[in-house]
């Protein structure tokens, strides 16, 4: 028994020690203790983190078991914070994209990311910015994180930057020296411990030999690019950037291209300034417009069939949101009624539906035979009836030799047909009719077929 248990444990250890195969391609999982999921495409090396709320602090990265496959990270909109050590020792990560909704980032989240070259922040983020691949506060006043593998040996702080945060340069691979602008006065990082040489920017604005004649030029920011205030001298080649101006972000608006009954529509979210398209949602075209039932038999009450509208993928459109219609007046008497459906919102166009009310069907009671004669008897229709139509034939399915008789008056309940041939079987059926004010004639269903052999 002990040998069997030992063998089982050995097999488990062997399986657990096998790395994920790149052939697995896609791995879906979640981060414990929060509403955050992630998807890793091992072949592409892309990790997408999505969900809502905070990503909590970690002792070890929740991605440690797949770290070798992660090269590019996208943290999607909806996530609000990045906790400690989230990407600790994810040594293959080269780029991290940070969503607009993130308002708190712990710099230790990137500890051990020795291949990290770029951190990009969505321009619509209100708390953070990225400049030249580095992570800053929104107005560039604080340098939050310098990517460890940024391939530069020296770095000069921006004139916007007053503070260098603690841990912002930890683990850098190539950086050897840093030049601090006069504005960078709050240094929380221990550069001596990191072995990084620190120098002050001593470029003079005025020297003993030459007095600059300054010219200032402002280059306005775009939706995604930084602007700046540039200082130049009229008489020499000096050129300085006094201040960077953060991108203004996209001014997103929505545009609807309405769907119709023969073409798809689009719900487009785009920037009114630069034309950047954030999303283009397909609105499926209208496939079917119908009534709950399109005909009925007169019963003295008002009929009110509901309208149904369905798109090409089977979704029901919403009354009052996607379409409206007015029920025609009446809908009690025999006749034709028109429903005009008007599409609104994400849809355009109109559709016309027709609803019919037909007379009641009489009941075929009996056939009375006489030589060369047949008397047909039926029940009368008390309302919405102007008379009856009779058809008779020697063909049981009325496919040939049909003859018709019109009986005027709804109170009539019988008719005699003459000149019928003896010993021949005839087939009979009856229906009611009603003439409407618009000179249309509506018929009931036919009665059951009656037949008889003439005497």
RODO-2510 file (C-alpha; in nm, 4 decimals, decimal comma):
residues 455
     n   res          X          Y          Z
     1     x     0,0000     0,0000     0,0000
     2     x     0,2813     0,2371     0,0970
     3     x     0,4593     0,1637    -0,2298
     4     x     0,1404     0,2443    -0,4256
     5     x     0,0978     0,5779    -0,2432
     6     x     0,4623     0,6642    -0,3006
     7     x     0,4287     0,5827    -0,6702
     8     x     0,1158     0,8014    -0,6997
     9     x     0,2905     1,0968    -0,5324
    10     x     0,5897     1,0564    -0,7639
    11     x     0,3638     1,0648    -1,0692
    12     x     0,1883     1,3797    -0,9421
    13     x     0,5222     1,5518    -0,8888
    14     x     0,6390     1,4558    -1,2373
    15     x     0,3179     1,5886    -1,3975
    16     x     0,3299     1,9130    -1,1989
    17     x     0,6909     1,9695    -1,3014
    18     x     0,6054     1,9554    -1,6732
    19     x     0,5760     2,3113    -1,8120
    20     x     0,2732     2,4230    -2,0118
    21     x     0,3047     2,3244    -2,3742
    22     x     0,2917     2,6070    -2,6274
    23     x     0,0534     2,3821    -2,8195
    24     x    -0,2049     2,4474    -2,5459
    25     x    -0,2342     2,7965    -2,7014
    26     x    -0,5122     2,9354    -2,4795
    27     x    -0,5357     2,9174    -2,1010
    28     x    -0,8342     3,0642    -1,9124
    29     x    -0,8240     3,1093    -1,5353
    30     x    -0,8960     3,3594    -1,2599
    31     x    -0,7063     3,5496    -0,9902
    32     x    -0,8070     3,4296    -0,6414
    33     x    -1,0010     3,6539    -0,4009
    34     x    -1,1334     3,8977    -0,6632
    35     x    -1,3595     3,9251    -0,9678
    36     x    -1,0733     3,9140    -1,2143
    37     x    -1,0216     3,6597    -1,4929
    38     x    -0,7415     3,6227    -1,7420
    39     x    -0,6732     3,4624    -2,0781
    40     x    -0,3258     3,3664    -2,1957
    41     x    -0,2462     3,2860    -2,5562
    42     x     0,0766     3,0923    -2,5097
    43     x     0,1544     3,0949    -2,8803
    44     x     0,1288     3,4743    -2,9112
    45     x     0,2512     3,5433    -2,5580
    46     x    -0,0429     3,7747    -2,4853
    47     x    -0,2099     3,7922    -2,1445
    48     x    -0,5450     3,9728    -2,1141
    49     x    -0,6667     4,0520    -1,7636
    50     x    -1,0323     4,1508    -1,7383
    51     x    -1,3028     4,1978    -1,4805
    52     x    -1,4096     4,4644    -1,2326
    53     x    -1,2627     4,6088    -0,9153
    54     x    -0,9263     4,5778    -0,7456
    55     x    -0,6511     4,3236    -0,8036
    56     x    -0,5349     4,2477    -0,4475
    57     x    -0,1772     4,2318    -0,3169
    58     x     0,0078     3,9074    -0,3826
    59     x     0,2901     3,7331    -0,1988
    60     x     0,3886     3,5636    -0,5225
    61     x     0,2522     3,6477    -0,8644
    62     x    -0,0651     3,4565    -0,9559
    63     x     0,0996     3,4165    -1,2978
    64     x     0,4143     3,2440    -1,1680
    65     x     0,3184     2,9094    -1,3222
    66     x     0,2780     3,0620    -1,6702
    67     x     0,5340     3,3439    -1,6441
    68     x     0,7620     3,2027    -1,9162
    69     x     0,4886     3,2492    -2,1781
    70     x     0,3846     3,6086    -2,1003
    71     x     0,5344     3,8773    -2,3241
    72     x     0,2593     4,1376    -2,3609
    73     x     0,0008     4,2191    -2,0926
    74     x    -0,3266     4,4074    -2,1389
    75     x    -0,5206     4,5108    -1,8293
    76     x    -0,8722     4,5845    -1,9526
    77     x    -1,1129     4,8610    -1,8595
    78     x    -1,3112     4,7913    -1,5430
    79     x    -1,0146     4,7033    -1,3234
    80     x    -0,9387     4,9802    -1,0731
    81     x    -0,6085     4,8916    -0,9040
    82     x    -0,2925     4,6821    -0,9402
    83     x    -0,1742     4,5336    -0,6115
    84     x     0,1726     4,4473    -0,4846
    85     x     0,3874     4,1912    -0,6678
    86     x     0,1242     4,1153    -0,9312
    87     x     0,3876     4,0448    -1,1973
    88     x     0,6712     3,9488    -0,9635
    89     x     0,9460     3,7604    -1,1518
    90     x     0,7509     3,7493    -1,4773
    91     x     1,0832     3,7716    -1,6548
    92     x     0,9506     3,7384    -2,0112
    93     x     0,7119     4,0381    -1,9963
    94     x     0,8161     4,3148    -2,2361
    95     x     0,5128     4,5461    -2,2455
    96     x     0,2221     4,6211    -2,0133
    97     x    -0,0893     4,8111    -2,1254
    98     x    -0,2856     4,9812    -1,8472
    99     x    -0,6568     5,0637    -1,8839
   100     x    -0,8295     5,3972    -1,8340
   101     x    -1,0095     5,2860    -1,5149
   102     x    -0,7023     5,2093    -1,3039
   103     x    -0,6535     5,4641    -1,0268
   104     x    -0,3943     5,2944    -0,8030
   105     x    -0,0735     5,1107    -0,8970
   106     x     0,1812     4,9695    -0,6541
   107     x     0,5292     5,0005    -0,8068
   108     x     0,6273     4,6618    -0,6601
   109     x     0,3782     4,5020    -0,9006
   110     x     0,6613     4,5015    -1,1573
   111     x     0,9378     4,3586    -0,9354
   112     x     1,1538     4,1092    -1,1201
   113     x     1,0184     4,1993    -1,4671
   114     x     1,3701     4,2001    -1,6073
   115     x     1,2548     4,2125    -1,9719
   116     x     1,0043     4,4981    -1,9277
   117     x     1,0733     4,7699    -2,1850
   118     x     0,7506     4,9685    -2,2010
   119     x     0,4502     5,0596    -1,9884
   120     x     0,1639     5,2150    -2,1811
   121     x    -0,1318     5,3930    -2,0176
   122     x    -0,4607     5,4634    -2,1928
   123     x    -0,4807     5,8365    -2,2663
   124     x    -0,8208     5,8578    -2,0966
   125     x    -0,6802     5,7439    -1,7601
   126     x    -0,7308     6,0282    -1,5108
   127     x    -0,4581     5,9232    -1,2635
   128     x    -0,1641     5,8003    -1,4734
   129     x     0,0232     5,8769    -1,7948
   130     x     0,2983     5,7086    -1,9904
   131     x     0,5802     5,8987    -2,1555
   132     x     0,8491     5,7278    -2,3619
   133     x     0,7422     5,3946    -2,2147
   134     x     0,7668     5,5097    -1,8505
   135     x     0,4860     5,5254    -1,5947
   136     x     0,4037     5,8696    -1,4526
   137     x     0,1268     6,0379    -1,2615
   138     x    -0,1264     6,2082    -1,4901
   139     x     0,0525     6,5443    -1,5195
   140     x     0,4006     6,3851    -1,5298
   141     x     0,4842     6,5367    -1,1897
   142     x     0,5721     6,1940    -1,0388
   143     x     0,7809     5,9228    -1,2010
   144     x     0,6206     5,6001    -1,0777
   145     x     0,8089     5,3277    -1,2688
   146     x     1,1039     5,3150    -1,5059
   147     x     1,0879     4,9854    -1,7020
   148     x     1,3741     4,7598    -1,5924
   149     x     1,4842     4,6634    -1,9433
   150     x     1,4490     5,0051    -2,1082
   151     x     1,7577     5,0049    -2,3337
   152     x     1,9144     5,3342    -2,2249
   153     x     2,2301     5,3878    -2,0190
   154     x     2,1341     5,7395    -1,9105
   155     x     1,8114     5,9223    -1,8382
   156     x     1,7190     6,2862    -1,7799
   157     x     1,4080     6,3771    -1,5825
   158     x     1,1450     6,6004    -1,7363
   159     x     1,0928     6,9554    -1,6213
   160     x     0,7372     6,8513    -1,5321
   161     x     0,8687     6,5909    -1,2886
   162     x     0,9115     6,7041    -0,9297
   163     x     0,9069     6,3623    -0,7587
   164     x     1,0770     6,0285    -0,8154
   165     x     0,8824     5,7623    -0,6295
   166     x     1,0401     5,4940    -0,4140
   167     x     1,0991     5,1714    -0,6050
   168     x     1,0590     5,3411    -0,9440
   169     x     1,4111     5,2375    -1,0569
   170     x     1,4487     4,9077    -0,8718
   171     x     1,5834     4,6243    -1,0820
   172     x     1,6918     4,8358    -1,3809
   173     x     1,9231     4,6448    -1,6119
   174     x     2,0955     4,8964    -1,8396
   175     x     2,0621     5,2365    -1,6706
   176     x     2,3904     5,3717    -1,5288
   177     x     2,3273     5,7430    -1,4738
   178     x     2,0436     5,9869    -1,4237
   179     x     2,0371     6,3611    -1,4734
   180     x     1,7936     6,5533    -1,2555
   181     x     1,6312     6,8687    -1,3853
   182     x     1,6151     7,1648    -1,1516
   183     x     1,2459     7,0928    -1,0980
   184     x     1,3056     6,7352    -0,9751
   185     x     1,3552     6,8003    -0,6046
   186     x     1,1714     6,5217    -0,4223
   187     x     1,3889     6,2089    -0,4545
   188     x     1,2457     5,9056    -0,2760
   189     x     1,4559     5,6482    -0,4604
   190     x     1,7962     5,5353    -0,3192
   191     x     2,0177     5,5679    -0,6262
   192     x     2,3371     5,4953    -0,4285
   193     x     2,2018     5,1563    -0,3301
   194     x     2,1060     5,0892    -0,6933
   195     x     2,4503     5,1928    -0,8167
   196     x     2,3129     5,4670    -1,0426
   197     x     2,5139     5,7872    -1,0795
   198     x     2,3127     6,1054    -1,0176
   199     x     2,3909     6,4420    -1,1752
   200     x     2,2195     6,7785    -1,1881
   201     x     2,1288     6,9456    -1,5129
   202     x     2,3609     7,2487    -1,5302
   203     x     2,2639     7,3847    -1,8724
   204     x     2,2650     7,7632    -1,8210
   205     x     1,9952     7,9921    -1,9497
   206     x     2,2337     8,2868    -1,9254
   207     x     2,6139     8,2665    -1,9249
   208     x     2,8914     8,5253    -1,9121
   209     x     2,9645     8,5224    -2,2845
   210     x     2,6184     8,5060    -2,4324
   211     x     2,2819     8,6375    -2,3344
   212     x     2,0007     8,4262    -2,4748
   213     x     1,7134     8,5884    -2,6543
   214     x     1,4385     8,3433    -2,5645
   215     x     1,1510     8,2498    -2,7895
   216     x     0,8744     8,0297    -2,6499
   217     x     0,6578     7,8134    -2,8694
   218     x     0,3681     7,5989    -2,7579
   219     x     0,2905     7,2820    -2,9479
   220     x    -0,0566     7,1748    -2,8458
   221     x    -0,1191     6,8140    -2,7481
   222     x    -0,3342     6,5860    -2,9573
   223     x    -0,5707     6,3186    -2,8367
   224     x    -0,2847     6,0715    -2,7878
   225     x     0,0396     6,2696    -2,8216
   226     x     0,2038     6,5020    -2,5707
   227     x     0,2327     6,8697    -2,6475
   228     x     0,5094     7,0868    -2,5087
   229     x     0,6377     7,4373    -2,4441
   230     x     0,9628     7,4815    -2,6341
   231     x     1,2348     7,7325    -2,5468
   232     x     1,4752     7,8423    -2,8204
   233     x     1,7203     8,1285    -2,8576
   234     x     1,7142     8,3689    -3,1511
   235     x     2,0926     8,3853    -3,1723
   236     x     2,2131     8,0341    -3,0853
   237     x     2,1159     7,6730    -3,1314
   238     x     1,9908     7,6067    -2,7798
   239     x     1,6574     7,4260    -2,7659
   240     x     1,4893     7,3176    -2,4458
   241     x     1,1554     7,1699    -2,3575
   242     x     1,0276     7,3727    -2,0673
   243     x     0,7187     7,1664    -2,0040
   244     x     0,5245     6,8766    -2,1537
   245     x     0,1484     6,8993    -2,1879
   246     x    -0,0485     6,5776    -2,1430
   247     x    -0,2629     6,4399    -2,4265
   248     x    -0,6165     6,5673    -2,4084
   249     x    -0,7677     6,2205    -2,4591
   250     x    -1,0323     6,1226    -2,7061
   251     x    -1,3618     6,3088    -2,7199
   252     x    -1,5796     6,0076    -2,7756
   253     x    -1,9182     6,0403    -2,9392
   254     x    -2,1622     5,7851    -3,0715
   255     x    -2,2938     5,7641    -3,4223
   256     x    -2,5709     5,5311    -3,5297
   257     x    -2,6047     5,3994    -3,8824
   258     x    -2,9520     5,2547    -3,8603
   259     x    -3,0254     4,8995    -3,9685
   260     x    -3,3065     4,8356    -4,2154
   261     x    -3,4856     4,5295    -4,3462
   262     x    -3,2141     4,4726    -4,6073
   263     x    -2,8920     4,6046    -4,4535
   264     x    -2,7062     4,5848    -4,1249
   265     x    -2,6476     4,8966    -3,9206
   266     x    -2,3616     5,0084    -3,6981
   267     x    -2,3295     5,1700    -3,3553
   268     x    -1,9959     5,3478    -3,3816
   269     x    -1,8090     5,5079    -3,0916
   270     x    -1,5399     5,7378    -3,2256
   271     x    -1,3353     6,0439    -3,1379
   272     x    -1,4868     6,3648    -3,2712
   273     x    -1,1394     6,5225    -3,2827
   274     x    -0,9111     6,2675    -3,4487
   275     x    -1,1571     6,0117    -3,5870
   276     x    -1,0224     5,7185    -3,3823
   277     x    -1,2838     5,4421    -3,3750
   278     x    -1,3084     5,2856    -3,0302
   279     x    -1,5837     5,0395    -3,1190
   280     x    -1,8043     4,9456    -3,4106
   281     x    -2,0985     4,7366    -3,2947
   282     x    -2,3005     4,5591    -3,5612
   283     x    -2,6768     4,6104    -3,5607
   284     x    -2,8311     4,3157    -3,7406
   285     x    -3,0854     4,3870    -4,0099
   286     x    -3,4557     4,3198    -3,9673
   287     x    -3,5495     3,9719    -4,0806
   288     x    -3,9191     3,9343    -4,0045
   289     x    -4,2087     4,1642    -3,9161
   290     x    -4,5303     3,9808    -3,8381
   291     x    -4,8517     3,9793    -3,6420
   292     x    -4,9228     3,7325    -3,3656
   293     x    -5,2039     3,6117    -3,5950
   294     x    -5,2926     3,7644    -3,9293
   295     x    -5,6583     3,6623    -3,9580
   296     x    -5,9592     3,5822    -3,7428
   297     x    -6,3245     3,4879    -3,7711
   298     x    -6,5842     3,7451    -3,6695
   299     x    -6,7092     3,6920    -3,3127
   300     x    -6,8416     4,0356    -3,2172
   301     x    -6,5328     4,1296    -3,0136
   302     x    -6,2319     4,3441    -3,0992
   303     x    -5,9167     4,1637    -3,2114
   304     x    -5,5741     4,2942    -3,1013
   305     x    -5,2872     4,0823    -3,2358
   306     x    -4,9403     4,1809    -3,1138
   307     x    -4,6646     4,2833    -3,3538
   308     x    -4,3376     4,0866    -3,3534
   309     x    -4,0090     4,2046    -3,5075
   310     x    -3,7043     3,9751    -3,5263
   311     x    -3,3541     4,0452    -3,6590
   312     x    -3,1447     3,8102    -3,8737
   313     x    -2,9919     3,6315    -3,5729
   314     x    -3,3252     3,5725    -3,3993
   315     x    -3,3279     3,8585    -3,1486
   316     x    -3,6656     4,0148    -3,0700
   317     x    -3,6703     4,3906    -3,1197
   318     x    -3,8272     4,5965    -2,8416
   319     x    -4,1553     4,7802    -2,8816
   320     x    -4,1093     5,1469    -2,7922
   321     x    -3,7297     5,1239    -2,8241
   322     x    -3,6797     4,9781    -3,1705
   323     x    -4,0222     5,0238    -3,3268
   324     x    -4,3705     5,1664    -3,2692
   325     x    -4,7042     5,1048    -3,4344
   326     x    -5,0629     5,2234    -3,4110
   327     x    -5,3430     4,9683    -3,4062
   328     x    -5,6075     5,0430    -3,6710
   329     x    -5,9505     5,1456    -3,5528
   330     x    -6,2349     4,8993    -3,5315
   331     x    -6,0978     4,5470    -3,5728
   332     x    -6,4416     4,3999    -3,4999
   333     x    -6,6247     4,3805    -3,8312
   334     x    -6,5392     4,1726    -4,1341
   335     x    -6,2749     4,3443    -4,3457
   336     x    -5,9063     4,4247    -4,3915
   337     x    -5,7061     4,6305    -4,1382
   338     x    -5,3631     4,7853    -4,1852
   339     x    -5,0836     4,8003    -3,9260
   340     x    -4,8054     5,0478    -4,0115
   341     x    -4,4885     4,9658    -3,8165
   342     x    -4,2352     5,2491    -3,7867
   343     x    -3,8763     5,1641    -3,6901
   344     x    -3,6933     5,3980    -3,4507
   345     x    -3,3696     5,4187    -3,2539
   346     x    -3,1123     5,1881    -3,4111
   347     x    -3,3477     5,0997    -3,6966
   348     x    -3,5117     5,2883    -3,9789
   349     x    -3,7859     5,2285    -4,2314
   350     x    -4,1449     5,1117    -4,2203
   351     x    -4,3356     4,7906    -4,2690
   352     x    -4,7040     4,7406    -4,3468
   353     x    -4,8934     4,4431    -4,2091
   354     x    -5,2450     4,3338    -4,2994
   355     x    -5,5018     4,1812    -4,0675
   356     x    -5,8216     4,0159    -4,1957
   357     x    -6,1515     3,9358    -4,0250
   358     x    -6,3650     3,6828    -4,2121
   359     x    -6,7342     3,5909    -4,1813
   360     x    -6,8393     3,2964    -3,9705
   361     x    -6,8781     2,9666    -4,1513
   362     x    -7,2296     2,8198    -4,1858
   363     x    -7,3028     2,4600    -4,0894
   364     x    -7,4089     2,2254    -4,3703
   365     x    -7,7157     2,0470    -4,2230
   366     x    -7,8587     1,8125    -4,4884
   367     x    -7,9303     1,7311    -4,8520
   368     x    -8,2897     1,6578    -4,9579
   369     x    -8,3070     1,4576    -5,2815
   370     x    -8,5801     1,4679    -5,5462
   371     x    -8,5712     1,3514    -5,9057
   372     x    -8,3037     1,5587    -6,0803
   373     x    -8,2998     1,7898    -5,7773
   374     x    -8,1046     1,8410    -5,4566
   375     x    -8,2110     2,0818    -5,1835
   376     x    -7,9202     2,2006    -4,9626
   377     x    -8,0002     2,3173    -4,6088
   378     x    -7,7611     2,5071    -4,3744
   379     x    -7,7647     2,7196    -4,0628
   380     x    -7,7847     3,0958    -4,1163
   381     x    -7,5259     3,3521    -4,0017
   382     x    -7,6802     3,6230    -3,7836
   383     x    -7,4281     3,9074    -3,8385
   384     x    -7,1613     4,0270    -4,0835
   385     x    -7,3023     3,8197    -4,3650
   386     x    -7,4645     3,9245    -4,6939
   387     x    -7,5359     3,5803    -4,8355
   388     x    -7,3940     3,2433    -4,9302
   389     x    -7,2012     3,0820    -5,2102
   390     x    -7,2551     2,7192    -5,3072
   391     x    -7,0262     2,5138    -5,5251
   392     x    -7,1104     2,1655    -5,6554
   393     x    -6,9211     1,9238    -5,8715
   394     x    -6,8903     1,5625    -5,9783
   395     x    -6,5263     1,5816    -5,8705
   396     x    -6,4738     1,4965    -5,5001
   397     x    -6,1862     1,7435    -5,4710
   398     x    -6,3601     2,0115    -5,6794
   399     x    -6,0767     2,0078    -5,9290
   400     x    -6,3063     2,0209    -6,2348
   401     x    -6,6646     2,0671    -6,3492
   402     x    -6,7418     2,3166    -6,0724
   403     x    -7,0621     2,5170    -6,0783
   404     x    -7,1430     2,8072    -5,8465
   405     x    -7,4639     2,9513    -5,7068
   406     x    -7,4937     3,2812    -5,5181
   407     x    -7,7728     3,3074    -5,2589
   408     x    -7,8384     3,6687    -5,1572
   409     x    -7,9486     3,7430    -4,8005
   410     x    -7,8074     3,6168    -4,4735
   411     x    -8,1445     3,4805    -4,3585
   412     x    -8,1632     3,2346    -4,6483
   413     x    -8,1030     2,8800    -4,5254
   414     x    -8,1638     2,6603    -4,8307
   415     x    -8,1333     2,6404    -5,2060
   416     x    -8,2634     2,3915    -5,4636
   417     x    -8,0358     2,2829    -5,7468
   418     x    -8,2099     2,1494    -6,0595
   419     x    -8,1156     1,9493    -6,3684
   420     x    -7,8892     1,7061    -6,1889
   421     x    -7,8254     1,3753    -6,3593
   422     x    -7,9682     1,0644    -6,1999
   423     x    -7,7433     0,7930    -6,0587
   424     x    -7,4501     1,0314    -6,0541
   425     x    -7,2780     1,1350    -5,7315
   426     x    -7,2485     1,5081    -5,6678
   427     x    -7,0414     1,6904    -5,4093
   428     x    -7,1551     2,0123    -5,2399
   429     x    -7,0099     2,2752    -5,0042
   430     x    -7,1195     2,6183    -4,8808
   431     x    -6,9563     2,9374    -4,7506
   432     x    -7,0783     3,2783    -4,6322
   433     x    -6,9694     3,6111    -4,7807
   434     x    -6,9687     3,9752    -4,6773
   435     x    -6,9221     4,2868    -4,8916
   436     x    -6,7423     4,5744    -4,7183
   437     x    -6,7752     4,9486    -4,7758
   438     x    -6,4645     4,9499    -4,9919
   439     x    -6,6302     4,7042    -5,2330
   440     x    -6,4196     4,4085    -5,1271
   441     x    -6,5821     4,0705    -5,0685
   442     x    -6,4680     3,8464    -4,7846
   443     x    -6,5570     3,4775    -4,7642
   444     x    -6,5762     3,2366    -4,4755
   445     x    -6,4188     2,8942    -4,4829
   446     x    -6,6013     2,6273    -4,6784
   447     x    -6,8258     2,3897    -4,4895
   448     x    -6,7551     2,0216    -4,4793
   449     x    -6,8307     1,8513    -4,8103
   450     x    -7,1673     1,6844    -4,8504
   451     x    -7,2351     1,4317    -5,1258
   452     x    -7,5272     1,2360    -5,2633
   453     x    -7,6191     1,0071    -5,5580
   454     x    -7,9068     1,1583    -5,7529
   455     x    -8,2314     0,9654    -5,7919
***
